Amino acid sequence: MKKTVFLVTLIFVIGLAVYVSAQGKGSETVIFEKGRMPAVTFPHHMHQQELNNDCTACHDLFPMKDGIIKEMITQEKLKKQQVMNSKCVKCHKDRKKEGLAAGPTKCTDCHVRSK
């Protein structure tokens, strides 16, 4: 009986831990639309894994909320290319200098026009 209660409790705790860790992680991908430039499909979960779930690497500029970057640009709380230049491109260039795998650093590498 004690073993059964222990196993059920253990399974519940593990399940709860998995559930809690999956919350607040955002979308798998995020679409950034930028006026006249083509939209960017951002692999959000991939970046979380690369950053070891350090959300503050990006979210020190803006809170975790759908559509917040566009909203903050409209409210003039962020400049139009502030996130891309100060976060994306900077991180990719820094990783490249360190000899690590890095993403694109040119606008047209992310803002791809369909053919």
C-alpha positions as CSV (number, residue, x, y, z in Angstrom):
1,M,0.0,0.0,0.0
2,K,2.8,2.5,0.9
3,K,4.6,1.7,-2.3
4,T,1.4,2.3,-4.3
5,V,0.9,5.7,-2.6
6,F,4.5,6.6,-3.1
7,L,4.4,5.7,-6.9
8,V,1.2,7.6,-7.5
9,T,2.6,10.6,-5.7
10,L,5.8,10.4,-7.6
11,I,4.0,10.1,-11.0
12,F,1.8,13.1,-10.0
13,V,4.8,15.2,-9.1
14,I,6.6,14.4,-12.3
15,G,3.5,15.1,-14.3
16,L,3.0,18.4,-12.5
17,A,6.7,19.4,-13.1
18,V,6.4,18.6,-16.9
19,Y,3.1,20.6,-17.1
20,V,4.5,23.6,-15.2
21,S,7.7,23.7,-17.3
22,A,5.6,23.7,-20.5
23,Q,3.6,26.7,-19.5
24,G,4.6,30.3,-20.5
25,K,6.9,29.1,-23.2
26,G,5.1,30.9,-26.0
27,S,4.4,29.8,-29.5
28,E,6.6,27.3,-31.4
29,T,7.1,30.0,-34.1
30,V,6.3,33.7,-34.1
31,I,5.4,35.7,-37.3
32,F,6.9,39.2,-37.3
33,E,5.3,41.5,-39.9
34,K,7.1,44.6,-40.9
35,G,5.4,47.1,-43.2
36,R,6.8,46.8,-46.7
37,M,9.3,44.0,-45.8
38,P,8.1,40.4,-46.0
39,A,7.1,38.8,-42.8
40,V,9.7,36.8,-40.7
41,T,8.9,33.4,-39.4
42,F,10.9,33.2,-36.1
43,P,11.6,29.8,-34.7
44,H,10.8,30.7,-31.1
45,H,11.2,27.3,-29.4
46,M,14.5,26.6,-31.2
47,H,15.9,29.9,-29.8
48,Q,14.6,29.0,-26.3
49,Q,16.5,25.7,-26.5
50,E,19.7,27.5,-27.7
51,L,19.4,30.0,-24.9
52,N,18.7,27.3,-22.3
53,N,15.3,28.9,-21.7
54,D,16.8,32.3,-20.6
55,C,13.8,34.3,-21.7
56,T,15.4,37.5,-20.5
57,A,17.9,37.3,-23.4
58,C,15.1,38.9,-25.5
59,H,12.3,39.7,-23.1
60,D,14.2,42.4,-21.3
61,L,13.1,44.7,-24.0
62,F,9.4,43.6,-24.2
63,P,7.1,41.4,-22.1
64,M,5.9,38.0,-23.1
65,K,2.7,38.7,-24.9
66,D,1.4,38.0,-28.4
67,G,1.8,41.0,-30.7
68,I,3.6,43.1,-28.1
69,I,6.5,44.2,-30.4
70,K,4.1,45.7,-32.9
71,E,2.0,47.2,-30.1
72,M,5.1,48.8,-28.4
73,I,6.3,50.2,-31.8
74,T,2.9,51.7,-32.4
75,Q,3.0,53.3,-28.9
76,E,6.6,54.5,-29.7
77,K,8.0,52.5,-26.7
78,L,10.3,50.6,-29.2
79,K,11.9,51.8,-32.3
80,K,11.0,50.0,-35.5
81,Q,14.2,47.9,-35.9
82,Q,15.3,48.0,-32.3
83,V,14.6,44.3,-31.5
84,M,16.1,43.0,-34.7
85,N,19.3,45.2,-34.4
86,S,19.9,45.0,-30.7
87,K,18.9,41.4,-30.1
88,C,18.7,39.2,-33.2
89,V,21.6,40.6,-35.4
90,K,23.8,41.4,-32.4
91,C,23.4,37.9,-31.0
92,H,24.0,36.2,-34.4
93,K,27.2,38.3,-35.0
94,D,28.5,37.6,-31.4
95,R,27.9,33.9,-31.9
96,K,29.6,33.9,-35.2
97,K,32.7,35.7,-33.7
98,E,32.8,33.0,-31.0
99,G,32.8,30.3,-33.7
100,L,29.3,29.0,-32.8
101,A,26.4,28.2,-35.0
102,A,24.7,31.5,-35.8
103,G,21.7,32.7,-37.7
104,P,21.5,35.3,-40.5
105,T,22.7,38.8,-40.1
106,K,21.3,40.5,-43.2
107,C,17.8,41.8,-43.4
108,T,17.0,39.9,-46.6
109,D,18.1,36.6,-45.1
110,C,15.1,36.7,-42.7
111,H,12.7,39.0,-44.7
112,V,12.5,36.6,-47.7
113,R,10.3,37.6,-50.6
114,S,8.3,34.7,-52.0
115,K,9.1,33.8,-55.6
